[in-house]
Amino acid sequence: MRRKRDSQTFKALLGVRDLVLGGAVAPGERLSEAALAERLGISRTPLRSALARLEQEGLLEQIPSGGYAVRSFTMADVFDAIELRGVMEGTAARLAAERGVAPARMKAIKQLVAELDKCFRERPEDMLFDQYVELNAEFHAMLAGLSGSEMMRREVERASKLPFASPSAFLEKQEDVLAFRLSLVRAQWQHREIVSAIEMREGSRAEALAREHARLARDNMEFVLDEDRSLIPRVPGLVLVSA
């Protein structure tokens, strides 16, 4: 029974998040539990759990009259969220280097980097973009756990769920944007160097590389805003950002 309830909560979580990030609900708009429950085909109990979770993630905010409304964000909020993820991942990488990583875990993340290498082709247009996005998410999840600290892993995960701070925030559904594909060459070099620094027990270097790596999301964000604003509707959540 509990497993079914958890499954419904997860379904509600994904459903509401997609609606909000896709712009189906405007910033400041109050969410109707009845309408959401009917639209997503779930009961109100798991829906309420999902809404509370999204409020903790920072996507929603409680309103005095009861219930939740969609938050709006400034550009400073976006950049701060990206910076915070970089700080947390950098700390996780430093701790992993300083404490040492079990051989099996080090082997696993090096194999994952090798799989990421296989996504690239001679021409950027031919790279396996969707596969890269999927493996990239796995890399960041694995990186968060290399220090052996469950607390650190949870905090990195929490920071990554901040709006716009996900490692794939500006990659999903952008497979035809050449500038994003080119940025992944640099990102993959950073993946290799982060793992190398951890293996060599170079804590400060691992931290600096991980923090710089997170800033690629900011570079992609600035590309959308400064170079090609036609992409704004295609970036999940960008409709929530005020000028």
C-alpha positions as CSV (number, residue, x, y, z in Angstrom):
1,M,0.0,0.0,0.0
2,R,2.8,2.4,0.9
3,R,4.7,1.6,-2.3
4,K,1.6,2.5,-4.3
5,R,1.2,5.7,-2.4
6,D,4.8,6.6,-3.0
7,S,4.4,5.9,-6.7
8,Q,1.4,8.2,-6.9
9,T,3.3,11.0,-5.1
10,F,6.2,10.6,-7.5
11,K,3.7,10.7,-10.5
12,A,2.2,13.9,-9.0
13,L,5.7,15.4,-8.4
14,L,6.7,14.9,-12.0
15,G,3.4,16.0,-13.4
16,V,3.2,19.3,-11.4
17,R,6.8,20.1,-12.0
18,D,6.4,19.6,-15.8
19,L,3.3,21.8,-15.8
20,V,5.0,24.6,-13.9
21,L,8.3,24.5,-15.8
22,G,6.4,24.3,-19.1
23,G,4.5,27.5,-18.3
24,A,1.1,25.9,-18.1
25,V,0.7,27.8,-14.8
26,A,1.7,31.4,-14.6
27,P,4.1,32.8,-11.9
28,G,2.0,34.0,-8.9
29,E,-1.0,31.9,-10.0
30,R,-2.6,29.8,-7.2
31,L,-2.6,26.1,-7.9
32,S,-6.0,24.4,-7.7
33,E,-5.7,21.0,-6.1
34,A,-9.0,19.8,-7.6
35,A,-8.0,20.8,-11.1
36,L,-4.5,19.3,-10.8
37,A,-5.8,16.1,-9.3
38,E,-8.2,15.7,-12.3
39,R,-5.7,16.7,-14.9
40,L,-3.0,14.3,-13.6
41,G,-5.4,11.5,-12.7
42,I,-4.4,11.2,-9.0
43,S,-6.0,11.7,-5.6
44,R,-5.4,14.8,-3.5
45,T,-3.3,13.0,-0.8
46,P,-0.3,12.3,-3.0
47,L,-0.8,15.6,-4.7
48,R,-0.5,17.5,-1.5
49,S,2.7,15.6,-0.7
50,A,4.1,16.6,-4.1
51,L,3.2,20.2,-3.6
52,A,4.9,20.3,-0.3
53,R,8.0,18.8,-1.9
54,L,8.0,21.4,-4.7
55,E,7.7,24.1,-2.1
56,Q,10.8,22.8,-0.4
57,E,12.6,22.7,-3.8
58,G,11.8,26.4,-4.2
59,L,9.5,26.0,-7.2
60,L,6.3,26.9,-5.3
61,E,5.5,29.1,-2.4
62,Q,2.8,28.9,0.3
63,I,0.2,31.7,0.3
64,P,-1.5,33.1,3.4
65,S,-5.0,32.0,2.3
66,G,-3.8,28.4,2.0
67,G,-2.4,26.3,-0.7
68,Y,0.5,27.1,-3.1
69,A,1.4,29.5,-5.9
70,V,4.0,29.3,-8.6
71,R,7.1,31.3,-7.7
72,S,8.7,33.8,-10.1
73,F,12.4,34.3,-10.3
74,T,14.9,37.0,-11.2
75,M,18.1,36.5,-13.2
76,A,20.0,36.8,-9.9
77,D,18.0,33.9,-8.5
78,V,19.0,31.7,-11.5
79,F,22.7,32.6,-11.3
80,D,22.7,32.1,-7.5
81,A,21.1,28.6,-7.9
82,I,23.8,27.6,-10.4
83,E,26.5,29.0,-8.2
84,L,25.2,27.1,-5.2
85,R,25.2,23.8,-7.1
86,G,28.8,24.5,-8.1
87,V,29.8,25.2,-4.5
88,M,28.1,21.9,-3.3
89,E,29.6,19.8,-6.1
90,G,33.0,21.4,-5.6
91,T,32.9,20.5,-2.0
92,A,31.9,17.0,-2.7
93,A,34.7,16.6,-5.2
94,R,37.3,18.0,-2.7
95,L,36.1,15.7,0.0
96,A,36.3,12.7,-2.3
97,A,39.9,13.6,-3.2
98,E,40.9,14.3,0.4
99,R,39.3,11.2,1.8
100,G,40.1,8.9,-1.1
101,V,37.6,6.8,-3.1
102,A,37.2,3.1,-3.0
103,P,38.7,1.4,-6.1
104,A,35.4,0.0,-7.2
105,R,33.8,3.4,-7.2
106,M,36.7,5.1,-9.0
107,K,36.6,2.4,-11.6
108,A,32.8,2.9,-12.1
109,I,33.1,6.7,-12.6
110,K,36.0,6.3,-15.0
111,Q,34.0,3.8,-17.0
112,L,31.1,6.3,-17.1
113,V,33.5,9.0,-18.4
114,A,34.6,6.5,-21.1
115,E,30.9,6.0,-22.1
116,L,30.5,9.7,-22.3
117,D,33.5,9.9,-24.6
118,K,31.7,7.5,-27.0
119,C,28.9,10.1,-27.5
120,F,31.2,12.4,-29.4
121,R,31.7,12.2,-33.2
122,E,34.0,13.9,-35.6
123,R,31.3,16.4,-36.3
124,P,29.4,18.1,-33.4
125,E,26.2,17.6,-35.4
126,D,26.5,13.9,-35.3
127,M,27.1,13.4,-31.5
128,L,24.8,11.2,-29.5
129,F,23.1,14.1,-27.8
130,D,20.3,12.4,-25.9
131,Q,22.6,9.7,-24.7
132,Y,25.1,12.3,-23.5
133,V,22.3,14.1,-21.5
134,E,21.3,10.8,-19.8
135,L,24.9,9.8,-19.0
136,N,25.7,13.3,-17.8
137,A,23.0,13.1,-15.2
138,E,24.5,9.7,-14.1
139,F,27.9,11.3,-13.8
140,H,26.8,14.1,-11.5
141,A,24.8,11.7,-9.3
142,M,27.8,9.4,-9.0
143,L,30.1,12.4,-8.3
144,A,27.9,13.5,-5.4
145,G,28.4,10.1,-3.7
146,L,32.2,9.7,-4.2
147,S,33.0,11.3,-0.8
148,G,31.2,8.5,0.9
149,S,29.1,11.0,2.8
150,E,25.3,10.5,2.6
151,M,24.8,14.0,4.0
152,M,26.9,15.5,1.2
153,R,25.1,13.4,-1.4
154,R,21.7,14.6,-0.2
155,E,22.8,18.2,-0.2
156,V,24.2,18.1,-3.7
157,E,21.0,16.5,-4.8
158,R,19.0,19.2,-3.1
159,A,21.1,22.0,-4.7
160,S,20.7,20.3,-8.1
161,K,16.9,20.5,-7.8
162,L,16.8,24.2,-7.4
163,P,15.2,25.8,-10.5
164,F,17.6,26.0,-13.4
165,A,20.5,24.4,-11.4
166,S,20.2,20.8,-12.7
167,P,23.3,19.7,-14.7
168,S,21.0,19.2,-17.7
169,A,18.8,22.3,-17.2
170,F,19.9,23.9,-20.4
171,L,20.4,20.7,-22.4
172,E,17.1,18.9,-22.5
173,K,15.3,19.4,-25.8
174,Q,18.2,21.4,-27.2
175,E,19.8,18.8,-29.4
176,D,19.6,21.0,-32.5
177,V,21.4,24.0,-30.9
178,L,25.0,23.8,-32.2
179,A,26.4,26.1,-29.6
180,F,25.2,23.8,-26.8
181,R,26.7,20.8,-28.5
182,L,30.1,22.6,-28.8
183,S,29.9,23.5,-25.1
184,L,29.8,19.8,-24.3
185,V,33.3,19.3,-25.6
186,R,34.5,21.5,-22.9
187,A,32.2,19.9,-20.4
188,Q,33.6,16.5,-21.2
189,W,37.1,17.7,-20.7
190,Q,36.1,18.9,-17.3
191,H,34.5,15.6,-16.4
192,R,37.8,13.8,-17.2
193,E,39.9,16.4,-15.2
194,I,37.6,16.3,-12.2
195,V,37.9,12.5,-12.0
196,S,41.7,12.7,-12.5
197,A,42.1,15.3,-9.8
198,I,40.1,13.1,-7.4
199,E,42.1,10.0,-8.2
200,M,45.4,12.0,-7.7
201,R,44.1,13.3,-4.3
202,E,44.2,16.9,-5.5
203,G,41.4,18.3,-3.4
204,S,41.7,22.0,-4.3
205,R,42.0,21.3,-8.0
206,A,39.0,19.0,-8.0
207,E,36.9,21.6,-6.2
208,A,37.9,24.4,-8.6
209,L,37.2,22.2,-11.6
210,A,33.8,21.2,-10.3
211,R,32.8,24.8,-9.6
212,E,33.9,25.9,-13.0
213,H,32.0,23.0,-14.6
214,A,28.8,24.2,-13.0
215,R,29.2,27.6,-14.6
216,L,28.7,26.1,-18.0
217,A,25.0,26.3,-17.2
218,R,25.4,30.0,-16.7
219,D,27.2,30.3,-20.1
220,N,24.3,28.5,-21.8
221,M,21.8,30.7,-20.0
222,E,23.6,33.8,-21.2
223,F,23.7,32.4,-24.8
224,V,19.9,32.0,-24.8
225,L,19.4,35.6,-23.5
226,D,22.0,37.4,-25.4
227,E,22.4,35.4,-28.6
228,D,19.2,33.5,-29.4
229,R,16.1,34.5,-27.5
230,S,14.0,32.3,-29.7
231,L,15.1,29.5,-27.5
232,I,13.5,30.9,-24.4
233,P,10.2,28.9,-24.7
234,R,12.2,25.7,-25.1
235,V,14.2,26.0,-21.9
236,P,12.2,24.4,-19.1
237,G,11.3,27.0,-16.4
238,L,12.7,30.1,-18.2
239,V,9.1,31.4,-18.6
240,L,9.2,31.9,-14.8
241,V,12.0,34.3,-14.9
242,S,11.2,38.0,-14.9
243,A,13.3,40.5,-16.8
